[in-house]
Amino acid sequence: MLILATAAAAASPRVQASELHGFDSLTLLAPPEALPELSVRAADGTERRLAAFAGRGVLLNLWATWCAPCMAEMPALDALAARLAGTTPPVAVLPVAMDRGGAAAVRAFYDSHRLAHLPVWLDPEGEALTAFKLRGIPTTFLLDAGGRARARWEGPIDWSGADVPERLARLLA
């Protein structure tokens, strides 16, 4: 689980952009799956359940600041969040950090990597690990407006493709 991600980060401190998986790597879930309920913490400490995002698509990305594959993925995810802002149908990018260092650690990571479009969401106790049966991070889920998982992927994804916003909208409709 996290131990595997830590070992991978130690063995390969830098993951190259060429090592990111394409959007087509997402595993489509048919039929869509209900996910266990999860509470995430906003930067200000307030908690929200995933159900609070109902009514729009959600790209849920579970990551950590110390995870090398996550580091490689975050710039493209940040750019995608900027491209998705104000789109119809709405798609929220929800990066949930599993760092014990809290919002300060995530903000420092965002600043050092010049990430300006991602919100700070936290799961410092790692509840998602057991709730979603994660084998490692990063792990991404695409949730439709009803909160059902339409796709899942374990590993870093290259979100920079020109057609990604359109494909997300179709997949999450």
Residue pairs with C-beta under 8 A, 6 or more apart in sequence:
1 129
1 134
1 135
1 136
2 64
2 98
2 126
2 129
2 136
2 137
4 135
4 136
5 64
5 67
5 69
5 136
5 137
6 66
6 67
8 68
8 69
8 136
9 66
9 67
9 68
9 69
12 68
13 68
14 68
14 71
14 72
15 68
15 69
15 71
15 72
15 156
16 72
17 72
17 76
17 158
19 69
19 72
19 156
20 72
20 73
20 76
20 156
20 157
20 158
21 153
21 155
21 156
21 157
21 158
22 157
22 158
22 161
23 157
23 158
23 159
23 161
23 164
23 167
25 153
25 155
25 157
26 140
26 142
26 151
26 152
26 153
26 157
27 151
27 152
27 153
28 150
28 151
28 171
29 149
29 150
29 151
29 152
32 144
32 146
32 148
32 149
32 150
33 148
33 149
34 147
34 148
34 149
35 50
35 131
35 132
35 141
35 143
35 147
35 148
35 149
36 131
36 132
37 49
37 50
37 51
37 131
38 49
38 50
38 123
38 127
38 128
38 131
38 132
39 47
39 48
39 49
39 127
40 47
40 48
40 49
40 50
40 94
40 96
40 121
40 122
40 123
41 47
41 121
41 122
41 123
41 124
42 48
42 119
42 120
42 121
42 122
43 103
43 106
43 107
43 119
43 120
43 121
43 122
44 103
50 58
50 60
50 143
50 147
51 147
53 92
53 94
53 143
53 147
54 145
54 146
54 147
55 145
56 89
56 90
56 91
56 92
56 145
57 89
57 90
57 91
57 92
57 142
57 143
57 144
57 145
57 168
57 169
57 172
58 91
58 92
58 94
58 141
58 142
58 143
58 147
59 77
59 80
59 91
59 92
59 93
59 94
59 140
59 141
59 142
59 143
59 168
60 94
60 96
60 140
60 141
60 142
60 143
61 73
61 77
61 93
61 94
61 95
61 96
61 138
61 139
61 140
62 96
62 98
62 123
62 128
62 132
62 134
62 137
62 138
62 139
62 140
63 70
63 73
63 74
63 95
63 96
63 97
63 98
63 137
63 138
64 70
64 97
64 98
64 99
64 137
65 71
65 97
65 99
65 101
65 105
65 106
65 108
65 109
66 99
67 137
67 138
69 137
69 138
69 155
69 156
70 137
70 138
70 156
71 113
72 156
73 138
73 156
73 157
73 158
73 159
74 95
74 109
74 113
74 115
74 118
75 113
75 114
75 115
76 157
76 158
76 159
76 160
77 93
77 95
77 118
77 159
78 113
78 115
78 116
78 117
78 118
79 117
79 159
79 160
80 93
80 159
80 160
80 164
80 165
81 93
81 117
81 118
82 116
82 117
83 164
83 165
84 91
84 92
84 93
84 165
84 168
85 117
87 165
87 169
89 145
89 169
89 172
89 173
91 165
91 168
91 169
91 172
93 117
93 118
93 119
94 119
94 121
95 118
95 119
95 121
96 121
96 122
96 123
96 128
97 105
97 106
97 120
97 121
97 122
97 123
98 122
98 123
98 124
98 126
98 128
98 129
98 137
99 105
99 106
99 122
99 124
100 124
102 122
102 124
103 120
103 122
106 120
106 122
107 120
109 115
110 116
110 118
110 120
128 134
132 139
132 141
134 154
135 154
136 154
136 155
137 154
138 154
138 155
138 156
138 157
139 152
139 153
139 154
139 155
140 151
140 152
140 153
140 157
141 149
141 151
141 152
142 149
142 150
142 151
142 152
142 168
142 171
142 172
143 149
143 150
143 172
144 150
144 172
144 173
145 172
150 171
150 172
151 171
161 167
